Amino acid sequence: MSRIVISGASGDLGRRVTKLLLKNTAHEDLTLVTRTPGKLSDRAAQGIRVLQGEYQDRESLDAAYLGAETLFLISGLNLGRRIAEHRNAIAAAQRAGIRHIVYTSVSGVQPNNPAMSAKDHYQTELDLRASGLKFTFLRNALYSEIVSSIQIAPAAASGRLEMATGSGSLAPAAKADVARAAAAVLQDPQEHEGAVYEITGPQLLNYEDIARIGAEIYDSPIAYTPVTPEERQAFFDSIGMPRTYDPNMPLNPDGHLWASDELVTADMAVAQGYQAVLSQHVKQITGQEPETLRSVMERVKSTRYDLIEETV
Ligand SMILES: NC(=O)c1ccc[n+]([C@@H]2O[C@H](COP(=O)([O-])OP(=O)(O)OC[C@H]3O[C@@H](n4cnc5c(N)ncnc54)[C@H](OP(=O)(O)O)[C@@H]3O)[C@@H](O)[C@H]2O)c1
């Protein structure tokens, strides 16, 4: 029997939150659930319970969640199809006697948000509200590390940043702040029952601003040019990026699995203003000011996204 189950614990956020929770949580109060337990052999060697759980496999989730009080449901990656996966996780949590689900959603969740990822999160939020379980939503803004390593690093090399983001703004959040907020909520879930938190960085920025910061950090000019969604799609097609997410597709050179339908619709959501969300929630939850994009960019400059070291 454990107090907290982290589902999706082998990913970057799961690892960071595990590290933070272990500062105040007994090993026996934590269960780590992953599709691939081999990735958490270090934690298993420390005596922490590591169980296999795949969102498509209900029986694995039943066994993995059994007896816990709080589930940290880290959203999956299977865009367009993960609504059903998250439903499996919610149903397994109900059968397992879980009381409270803390869920990683995304900034700007609205029914008409064109971003594919927001559509999935919108439905899972509705499903969680209908489940009868206690819930907390952590609507995470775009990670600053993605802006830095995946959007700006190549733009600094080419001098060009061409996105379908128009003049829209967003408030990118450092992964360390996302992790700190999640860990604080998981430590004391009753304090956060029913809360919908917008986990953002400290500044709303458009891509003119972001290109300017990037140019200063890299000491190299970056010209931001807004393009149409069709032009953005044509660029991704030209580099051979698959349009639809497939868990078996090859890794991108930046170390991540990307499908262009996700990226183009995410740009459109920024252009249409859905990501222009700025909140004080990180400070309210953690007591710490969130890190600026400039600071993250300085810290992770030139580091491939999947090789960025945890700072918490
Ligand atoms: N706010 C943002 O900018 C942003 C950006 C990217 C993603 N996200 C979302 O935030 C989540 C956490 O971010 P992250 O950086 O930790 O991502 P990550 O490093 O890619 O980790 C994803 C985690 O989800 C698990 N997972 C994926 N599909 C699963 C399935 N079908 N069943 C069970 N587990 C599954 C993975 O398990 P394995 O290790 O076994 O594969 C891994 O533990 C992501 O999963 C994604 O939904 C947010």
The ligand as a Gaussian input file, in Angstrom:
#p B3LYP/6-31G(d) Opt

LIG

0 1
 N        4.032000      21.272000     -21.491000
 C        4.829000      20.843000     -22.467000
 O        5.599000      21.604000     -23.089000
 C        4.863000      19.391000     -22.827000
 C        5.736000      18.965000     -23.812000
 C        5.802000      17.622000     -24.118000
 C        4.972000      16.738000     -23.458000
 N        4.105000      17.168000     -22.502000
 C        3.199000      16.252000     -21.792000
 O        3.673000      16.174000     -20.445000
 C        3.972000      14.815000     -20.105000
 C        5.194000      14.764000     -19.200000
 O        6.293000      15.374000     -19.864000
 P        7.719000      14.678000     -19.889000
 O        8.660000      15.713000     -20.300000
 O        7.931000      13.891000     -18.653000
 O        7.532000      13.634000     -21.108000
 P        8.460000      12.368000     -21.419000
 O        9.820000      12.539000     -20.856000
 O        8.327000      12.114000     -22.883000
 O        7.748000      11.187000     -20.611000
 C        6.506000      10.655000     -21.006000
 C        6.104000       9.594000     -19.989000
 O        4.813000       9.080000     -20.359000
 C        4.901000       7.661000     -20.364000
 N        3.939000       7.125000     -21.327000
 C        3.773000       7.506000     -22.607000
 N        2.820000       6.764000     -23.179000
 C        2.399000       5.891000     -22.234000
 C        1.445000       4.844000     -22.219000
 N        0.727000       4.524000     -23.323000
 N        1.266000       4.149000     -21.083000
 C        1.984000       4.444000     -19.975000
 N        2.918000       5.418000     -19.919000
 C        3.113000       6.125000     -21.047000
 C        6.326000       7.366000     -20.766000
 O        6.662000       6.040000     -20.403000
 P        7.970000       5.306000     -21.027000
 O        9.171000       5.973000     -20.414000
 O        7.792000       3.898000     -20.588000
 O        7.914000       5.503000     -22.520000
 C        7.065000       8.407000     -19.950000
 O        7.202000       7.969000     -18.622000
 C        4.176000      14.116000     -21.453000
 O        3.892000      12.749000     -21.320000
 C        3.184000      14.845000     -22.345000
 O        1.856000      14.339000     -22.209000
 C        4.055000      18.476000     -22.155000

